[in-house]
């Protein structure tokens, strides 16, 4: 099976089974999504969605967040991972949006990564979700699933995985493929106990093939 054929099988499967995949973070505008994605680093979307309503209620726009003090914002974020850093990042991000970008969330990766708390992954999420740009955000789910399915080969970093994925995924599908891989990793291809019995991609999955060989060897011993 060629790499191109492998990608086609995987993409066809997702297009059929998860046609309307989208982020599970709750937001109503680019500013809110940016706040949510910054908070989501090494934290679950469920926890973020439990936390953001109070933040959005108190700080409904960029200016309000820019005027926040650490002591005011921290209590709303303390249940999130790394609350100290994220509190500082959110206030710094809001101030830079005002000072450098006229209070608007920029829509290029190079501009977004200038903001406190925003790395390449976050910038790719914002531009692909809001603007459907062909940018692939590689989180732990995407990294794991793409390797197991053989979509990436010897990719040792998120950036390496990103480059391989966007090389083979059609541009118009990249923003959707990001969510497909995340959702598959979150609910089926789990890190420790993947649900292979309910997965429709075992025919092309390198991980499944490897585990099958291990099980056969174990049974024969």
N, C-alpha and C positions, 0 to 999 in steps of 0.2 A: 504493500500500500504506500503510495506516495504521500508526501506531506500535504499536497494540495487536496488529494482525495480524503485524507483524514479530516482536514478542516471542513470540507464540504459536508461530510457525514455529521460532524458535531454541530455545525451551524444549522443544517437542515433540521436536526433533532430539536434544537432549541427554538427555532422559528416555529415549529409545529406545536411544541409543548409549552413554551413560555413566550408567546408572541408579543405580549404587552409588558415585558419586564421593565421595571423602573426602580429607582431608589426607594428604600423603605424609610428614609429620613423624612420627617414631616416639616414642610415649609410652605410659605406662600409667595416668596419673592427671592431674588438672588442674595440679598443681604442675609435673610434668615437661613438659606441653605449654606452660605459661607460660615455662619456661626455654628450650625449643626455639624458640618464636616470637620471643622477645627476641633470641636468637642469629641468627635467620633474616633479620633486617633487612639488606638489601643483600648477602645471601649465599644460596647455593643450599641447597635442602633436602638434597641429597645430602651436601654438606659438613657440614651440621649433624648429620645422622644418623651421620656418621662420628665426630663429636666428642662427642655427648651420652652414649654408653654409659659412658665413663670418668668423666664428671661425675656421672652418676646413681649410679654405683657408689660413688664417694667421698662424695658428698653425697646421700644417699638420701631426705632429707626437708628441710622448710623450716628446721628448727632447725640441722641440720648445715651448710646453706649460709649461714645467718645467722652462724655461728661461723667461717666461712672467712676467711682473710686474703687480701689481694690477691696476695701472692707465692705462696700455695698454689694459688689458683684460676687465675691467669693462664696458667701452662704448659699447662693443659688447654684453653684457649680461643685460644691464640696463632695457630692456623691459620685462625681465623674472621676476617672483616672487622671492623675497629675493635675489636680485642681489649681495649685499655685501657678504653675506655668501657663495653664490655659486661661486663667483669669487675666494674667498680664498680657497674654497674646491677644485676647479679644479686645481689650481696651486699646492696645497698641495698634491693632488692625483697624479699628474704627477711626482712630486719629489719623492714620496714614491715608485711609480712604478719603477723608476730608481734605487733608493737606495736599495730597498728591493726585487724587483722582476725582476731585469735585464731588465727593460723597457717593459716587457710583462704583459698583463692583466692576472692575475691568474684565474684559473677556479674552485676554490672551494669557497663555501660560507664563510668558516672561514677565508680564506685569504682576500677575497674581503672586508669584513666588517672592516678590519683594515684600509682601505683607507679613507681619509677625505671625508665626504659627502656621504658615502656608508653605508646604513643600510641593514637589512635583506631583505627587499623588493627589493631593487636595486640589491643586490647580487643574489637573486633568478631570477630576470629578466635576468641578464647577463648570468648566467649558463644555464638557460632553453632555451634562444633564441640562443646563440652561440653554445652550446654543447648539447642541447636537454636533459639536465639532468632533472630528475623528481622532480623539485622544483617548488612550487606554490607561486608566488608573489601575495600578497593580497593587492590590492589598494582599494579605496572607491567603485569602480564599482563591483569588485569581492566580496567584503564584503556585499554590498547591495543585489546584485543579488542572491548570494548563500543563503542568509537568506530568501529572498522572495520565492525562489523556494523550500525551505525546505531541501536544501543540507546541511546546517549547522543548528544546534539547540542550542540556548542560547550561541552562541559564542560572547563573549563581547569584544574580542580583535582580531586584525589581525592574531596573532600567533595561537589563538584558532581555528579560521576559517581555517587557513592553515592546521593544524593538522587533522581536520575533513575531509577536502577535499581530502588530499592525502591518507587518510585511505580507501576511497571508490572509487577513480578514479584509473583505471589501470595505472601502472607506465608509460607505453609507450604512454599514452594519456595526462599525466599531463602537459607537456610543451605546448600542443595545447589547453587544457581545460582552461588554464590561459587566452589565447587570446579570446577564445569563450565567457567566462564570461565578460571580459572587453568590447568586441565589443557589446555584448547584452546589457550591461549596458549603453554604450555610445550612442547607436542608437535606442534602443527599450525600455528597462526597465529603463527609466530616473528617476532621483531621485524625482522630483516634479510632473511631469505629464507623467507617463509611458504610452507607446502606446500599451495598452492591446488589443485593437481591431485588431492590426496587429501582435500580438505575437502568435506563434505556441505552446507556453508552458502553456497556461492558465489552461489546464486540470490538471496540477500538481502544479500550483502556489498557494502557501498559501496566498500570498498577494492579488491575484485576488479573491480568495474565500472569504477572509475577506471583501474586498471592495464590493463584490456582496451582502453580507449579510447587510452591511451598507446601500447600495442603496435600498434594499428591505424594510428595516426598515424605512428609510426616506420616501419612497413612501407611506407607510402605515400610516404614522403620519399625 
